[in-house]
Amino acid sequence: MKIKTHVEESLGANPAEAAFDPADSIAMGVPRWLASGRGQVFRALVHREYRLLFLAFLINQTGFWVAHLSIQGLTVAISDNDPLHIGMVFFSLFLPAFALAPLAGVAADHFDRKRIVVVCYAAVVAIALALSALTHAGRVTMPWLLGLTFLLGTAFSFSGPANMAIAANSVPREDLSSAVSLQSAMNNLTRVVGPMLAGPLVATGRFDVAFGAYAVAAAVAGMLVARMHLSPWERPEEALGILGRIASGFAHARERHPALPALAMVGMLSIFGASHVTLLSVYAQDRLGDLHWFPWIVSAIGAGALVGALVTGGRRPRLRSAAWHAVAYGLLLAGFGLTSHPAAAIGIEALIGYFYFAVMTELQTLIQEIVDESMRGRVMSLFQVCWAGLIPFGSLGMGVTASALGVGPTLLLAGAACAGCGLWMALRAEA
């Protein structure tokens, strides 16, 4: 893929236009030393198309976290903070990533990836507006919430593989690690900013405003992605049907070692680790004694994860180092389940966020670097299945277990599972 130089992108035919271009790195206030490539983690920002995607991701994810906390807050209000009902909402939101992501991966390899992302953003706008209207009218019930979160998850499942493929398409290979780590870092920056913005809305029950804000953010993000100009790539001519194409993606991942072990580790951390966020509102109320600690805990995860993603972006991805990070993650998660002190809980969650996204950023970069372009969408759909698609089963399991054993023992068992699986992978992985 031919990439223009920064000077060509920034100045173009009319230098005056650069000052008003939100995709220009210098006009957007990116320091020249970062744009020049001397900042390893930030090198992807030199490319115009990635800057557009980066800005769209930043805006959309901020809106998403505002809406995400509002969905949890609304569920708490409807169900009286029942962990089983909260688990059901998470199951509904993430189930499409498990069931539909393989189809989304095939679509990302055979249709216009940018158009897929823009259409999915438009769908998110419509769903968020429906949530806002129903909430404002006071007509949201659990069936309505489960149905709309399922539709929202469907939009996410189709945009995910295309979005990850676009991120790889918008930079040269040597800047891929920077692109992945920056996208992950911004996801986690928004996990800090989003809960801070959502806090007053959740506390006052203004969920309608939160969902309306998400609709606006998704609309702006869609317009930014629509401005991207990606170089066309040759789509492979395949005689395979849908199932055959899905199978070919799995076969390609199996051929490109260590893609399959990396995907297995992602799935393990999603089932036993990432799913623990389902219980955070219950944890805040039962273990810390005050539901108002909930947004602070979520913000702490985002702050730690932001650092983890940025630190990992400057490293060569390795399966063994990711596995040792998974061990640390599991031990911290077990410790989180044992503590009942707010300051300790917030500090531990910050470390949990650091290690979780250090693992995920490293594994996604590793997989993106070893797959063929013609198979990128399908293989990254497997990543999405393992990352987001298994969360609904973990969330539901967390809810059921916490209802029977309590939130503390559930987190302790989950942490032990993560640490054990990470240790097994670290001892088996190649140096």
Buried (B, 14 or more C-beta within 10 A) or exposed (E): BEBBEBEEBBBBEEEEEBEEBEBBBBBBEBEEEBBEBEBBBBBBBBBBBBBBBBBBBBBBBBBBBBBBBBBBBBBBEBBEBBBEBBBBBBBBBBBBBBBBBBBBBBBBBBBBBBEBBBBBBBBBBEBBBBBBBBBBEEEBEBEBBBBBBBBBBBBBBBBBBBBBBBBBBBBBEEBBBBBBBBBBBBBBBBBBBBBBBBBEBBEEEBBBBBBBBBBBBBBBBBBBBBBBEBEEBEEBEEEEEEEEBBBBBBEBBEEBEBBBBBBBBBBBBBBBBBBBBBBBBBBBBBBBEEBBBBBBBBBBBBBBBBBBBBBBBBBEBBBBBBBBBBBBBBBBBBBBBBBEEBEBBBBBBBBBBBBBBBBBBBBBBBBBBBBEBBBBBBBBBBBBBBBBBBBBBBBBBBBBBBBEEBBBBBBBBBBBBBBBBBBBBBEEBEE
